[in-house]
């Protein structure tokens, strides 16, 4: 990890008596001034930011990005919408601390995998939505993002939010309105930021139709969207180094296209 500097367990915000922490990977001389806030998966049972280090954080820092690996409250900690509120709190924190982080506050990229992909896409599609903003600090700071990345994301919970496994998250009898509001696919408008989607076509945990549906919705709304499908790959296929390399290369290309760094005035 040449020239990469890492800070772990930095307290970004506090909700109630719970500190929410981030791990920050700073690039070396090739820093491009862009920051990526990334949310881990875990089915809302765990949210392990350390699991992002090898797969994404180191690779993206080597490419010049400040990579912020986050955690968030899971279903045993607090019910919905605590999780999306935490996601937005991390965006506000990154923007409020952009100078210290060495990033452009107007060019923050949000990403997430699996459950974190649901949160990233939902946050991207609901900037300023009061019930999702929460009170996790930096009130009044925008939670909008310049682009969003969803890796094998859940995009529709209307058909799974009432499962017994989700009762701690959404409650025993969540309303149809609540589940629709928690589903990124229903938040798509022409104002949605540029989006990148990654999925394996043999995913047995989150069917790749989740990515296909929101891809189609974004296309119809005129939103720039890249979709990367990996044939025959199951959930978390990118933990294998060759796939992690490919996904991170695709992320960098996507960001270069849609969140360009301004040319330095000569």
C-alpha positions as CSV (number, residue, x, y, z in Angstrom):
1,X,0.0,0.0,0.0
2,X,2.5,2.6,-1.2
3,X,1.8,6.1,0.2
4,X,-1.7,5.2,1.6
5,X,-2.4,6.6,5.0
6,X,-5.2,5.0,7.1
7,X,-7.2,6.3,10.0
8,X,-9.5,3.7,11.7
9,X,-12.4,4.1,14.0
10,X,-12.8,7.8,13.5
11,X,-16.1,9.0,15.2
12,X,-18.1,10.6,12.4
13,X,-21.3,11.1,14.4
14,X,-23.1,10.0,17.5
15,X,-26.8,8.9,17.7
16,X,-28.1,8.5,21.2
17,X,-25.3,6.8,23.1
18,X,-23.8,5.1,19.9
19,X,-20.7,6.4,18.2
20,X,-20.8,5.7,14.5
21,X,-17.3,5.3,13.1
22,X,-15.5,5.3,9.8
23,X,-12.2,4.1,8.5
24,X,-10.5,6.6,6.1
25,X,-8.0,5.6,3.4
26,X,-6.1,8.6,2.1
27,X,-4.2,8.3,-1.2
28,X,-0.7,9.4,-1.7
29,X,0.7,11.9,-4.3
30,X,-1.9,10.9,-6.9
31,X,-4.8,12.3,-4.8
32,X,-7.6,13.6,-7.1
33,X,-9.7,15.4,-4.5
34,X,-12.7,13.1,-4.7
35,X,-14.2,11.2,-1.8
36,X,-16.1,7.9,-1.8
37,X,-18.4,7.2,1.1
38,X,-19.1,3.4,1.1
39,X,-21.7,1.4,3.1
40,X,-21.1,-2.3,3.8
41,X,-23.6,-5.1,3.4
42,X,-24.7,-7.7,5.9
43,X,-28.4,-8.1,5.5
44,X,-28.9,-5.4,8.2
45,X,-27.6,-8.0,10.7
46,X,-24.0,-6.8,10.6
47,X,-22.3,-3.7,9.1
48,X,-18.6,-4.5,9.1
49,X,-16.6,-1.7,7.6
50,X,-13.4,-3.7,7.9
51,X,-14.8,-6.0,5.3
52,X,-14.5,-3.2,2.8
53,X,-10.7,-2.6,3.3
54,X,-9.2,-5.2,1.0
55,X,-12.0,-5.3,-1.6
56,X,-12.5,-1.6,-2.2
57,X,-10.7,0.8,0.1
58,X,-7.1,0.0,-0.6
59,X,-7.7,-0.4,-4.3
60,X,-9.6,2.9,-4.7
61,X,-7.1,4.8,-2.5
62,X,-4.3,3.6,-4.8
63,X,-6.3,5.1,-7.7
64,X,-6.3,8.5,-5.9
65,X,-9.6,8.6,-4.0
66,X,-10.2,9.2,-0.4
67,X,-12.2,6.1,0.6
68,X,-14.4,6.3,3.7
69,X,-15.6,2.9,4.9
70,X,-18.6,3.2,7.2
71,X,-20.7,1.3,9.6
72,X,-24.4,1.9,10.5
73,X,-26.9,0.7,13.0
74,X,-28.3,-2.7,12.2
75,X,-31.7,-4.2,13.0
76,X,-30.7,-5.3,16.5
77,X,-29.6,-1.7,17.3
78,X,-32.6,0.3,16.0
79,X,-35.5,-0.2,13.6
80,X,-35.9,1.5,10.2
81,X,-35.4,4.3,9.2
82,X,-32.3,4.5,11.5
83,X,-30.1,2.8,8.8
84,X,-30.9,5.4,6.0
85,X,-30.5,8.2,8.5
86,X,-27.1,6.9,9.4
87,X,-26.1,6.8,5.7
88,X,-27.2,10.4,5.2
89,X,-25.3,11.4,8.4
90,X,-22.1,10.1,6.9
91,X,-22.6,12.1,3.7
92,X,-23.2,15.3,5.7
93,X,-20.2,14.5,7.8
94,X,-18.0,14.1,4.8
95,X,-19.2,17.3,3.2
96,X,-18.9,19.3,6.5
97,X,-15.3,18.0,6.9
98,X,-14.3,18.1,3.2
99,X,-11.4,20.4,3.8
100,X,-9.8,18.2,6.4
101,X,-10.4,15.1,4.3
102,X,-8.9,16.7,1.2
103,X,-12.0,16.3,-1.0
104,X,-14.4,18.5,-3.0
105,X,-17.6,18.8,-1.1
106,X,-19.6,19.0,-4.4
107,X,-18.1,15.8,-5.7
108,X,-18.9,13.2,-3.1
109,X,-19.6,9.7,-4.5
110,X,-21.8,7.3,-2.5
111,X,-21.5,3.5,-2.7
112,X,-22.7,0.4,-1.0
113,X,-22.9,-3.4,-1.4
114,X,-26.0,-5.5,-0.9
115,X,-28.0,-3.9,2.0
116,X,-25.5,-1.1,1.8
117,X,-26.4,-0.8,-1.9
118,X,-30.0,-0.4,-0.9
119,X,-29.0,2.4,1.4
120,X,-26.7,4.1,-1.1
121,X,-29.3,4.1,-3.9
122,X,-32.0,5.2,-1.5
123,X,-30.0,8.0,-0.1
124,X,-29.0,9.2,-3.6
125,X,-32.7,9.3,-4.6
126,X,-34.0,11.1,-1.5
127,X,-31.8,14.1,-0.8
128,X,-33.4,16.3,1.9
129,X,-36.2,13.9,2.6
130,X,-37.0,14.9,6.2
131,X,-37.8,11.5,7.7
132,X,-34.7,10.0,6.3
133,X,-32.3,12.8,7.4
134,X,-32.3,12.0,11.1
135,X,-30.4,13.9,13.7
136,X,-27.0,12.5,13.2
137,X,-25.1,15.8,13.2
138,X,-24.3,18.6,10.8
139,X,-27.9,19.7,10.4
140,X,-28.5,21.9,7.4
141,X,-25.6,20.3,5.4
142,X,-26.8,18.8,2.1
143,X,-27.0,15.0,1.8
144,X,-26.9,15.1,-2.0
145,X,-24.2,13.1,-3.8
146,X,-22.6,13.6,-7.2
147,X,-22.9,9.9,-8.2
148,X,-23.9,6.6,-6.7
149,X,-22.6,3.0,-6.9
150,X,-24.7,0.0,-6.0
151,X,-23.0,-3.4,-5.8
152,X,-25.5,-6.3,-5.9
153,X,-28.0,-3.9,-4.3
154,X,-31.5,-4.6,-3.0
155,X,-33.7,-2.2,-4.9
156,X,-37.3,-3.4,-4.0
157,X,-38.3,-4.5,-0.5
158,X,-42.1,-4.5,-1.1
159,X,-42.0,-8.3,-1.7
160,X,-39.6,-9.1,1.2
161,X,-40.1,-6.5,3.9
162,X,-42.8,-8.5,5.6
163,X,-40.6,-11.6,6.0
164,X,-40.0,-12.9,9.5
165,X,-36.3,-12.2,9.1
166,X,-37.1,-8.5,8.7
167,X,-39.5,-8.0,11.6
168,X,-36.9,-6.3,13.7
169,X,-36.1,-3.9,10.8
170,X,-39.4,-2.9,9.4
171,X,-41.8,-4.1,12.2
172,X,-44.2,-7.0,12.2
173,X,-46.8,-5.4,9.8
174,X,-45.0,-2.7,7.8
175,X,-47.3,-0.7,5.6
176,X,-47.1,-0.9,1.8
177,X,-46.2,2.8,1.8
178,X,-43.3,2.3,4.2
179,X,-41.9,-0.5,2.2
180,X,-42.2,1.4,-1.1
181,X,-40.5,4.4,0.5
182,X,-37.6,2.1,1.5
183,X,-37.2,0.8,-2.0
184,X,-34.8,2.7,-4.3
185,X,-36.5,1.6,-7.5
186,X,-39.5,3.8,-6.5
187,X,-37.4,6.9,-5.9
188,X,-36.1,7.2,-9.4
189,X,-36.7,10.6,-11.0
190,X,-34.8,12.6,-13.7
191,X,-32.9,14.2,-10.8
192,X,-31.3,10.9,-9.7
193,X,-27.5,11.2,-9.8
194,X,-25.4,9.2,-12.3
195,X,-25.5,5.5,-11.2
196,X,-23.3,2.4,-11.5
197,X,-24.8,-1.0,-10.8
198,X,-22.9,-4.3,-10.4
199,X,-24.4,-7.7,-10.0
200,X,-23.8,-11.4,-10.6
201,X,-26.4,-13.3,-12.6
202,X,-26.3,-16.3,-10.3
203,X,-26.8,-14.3,-7.1
204,X,-28.8,-16.5,-4.7
205,X,-29.3,-13.9,-2.0
206,X,-30.2,-10.8,-4.0
207,X,-31.5,-11.7,-7.5
208,X,-30.0,-9.6,-10.2
209,X,-33.4,-8.6,-11.3
210,X,-33.0,-5.9,-8.6
211,X,-30.3,-4.2,-10.6
212,X,-32.1,-4.8,-13.9
213,X,-35.3,-3.1,-12.7
214,X,-33.7,0.0,-11.4
215,X,-31.4,0.1,-14.5
216,X,-34.6,0.2,-16.7
217,X,-36.2,2.9,-14.5
218,X,-33.1,5.1,-14.6
219,X,-32.8,4.6,-18.4
220,X,-36.5,5.6,-18.8
221,X,-35.9,8.7,-16.6
222,X,-32.9,9.8,-18.7
223,X,-30.4,9.2,-15.9
224,X,-26.8,8.1,-16.9
225,X,-26.5,4.5,-15.7
226,X,-23.9,1.8,-16.2
227,X,-24.8,-1.8,-15.5
228,X,-22.1,-4.5,-15.1
229,X,-23.4,-8.1,-15.0
230,X,-21.0,-10.9,-14.2
231,X,-22.3,-14.2,-15.7
232,X,-22.6,-17.1,-13.3
233,X,-21.5,-15.2,-10.2
234,X,-23.1,-15.4,-6.8
235,X,-23.4,-12.8,-4.1
236,X,-20.1,-11.2,-2.9
237,X,-18.3,-12.6,-5.9
238,X,-16.0,-9.6,-5.8
239,X,-14.2,-10.9,-2.7
240,X,-12.1,-12.8,-5.2
241,X,-9.2,-10.5,-6.2
242,X,-9.6,-10.7,-9.9
243,X,-13.3,-9.6,-9.6
244,X,-12.4,-6.9,-7.0
245,X,-9.8,-5.5,-9.5
246,X,-12.4,-5.5,-12.3
247,X,-15.1,-3.8,-10.2
248,X,-12.7,-1.2,-8.8
249,X,-11.4,-0.4,-12.3
250,X,-15.0,0.0,-13.5
251,X,-15.8,2.3,-10.5
252,X,-12.8,4.5,-11.4
253,X,-13.9,4.7,-15.1
254,X,-17.5,5.5,-14.1
255,X,-16.4,8.3,-11.7
256,X,-14.0,9.7,-14.3
257,X,-16.8,9.9,-16.8
258,X,-19.5,11.4,-14.6
259,X,-17.6,13.2,-11.7
260,X,-14.7,14.7,-13.6
261,X,-12.1,16.6,-11.7
262,X,-11.8,20.2,-12.9
263,X,-8.8,20.9,-15.0
264,X,-6.2,22.9,-13.1
265,X,-6.0,26.4,-14.4
266,X,-2.7,26.9,-16.2
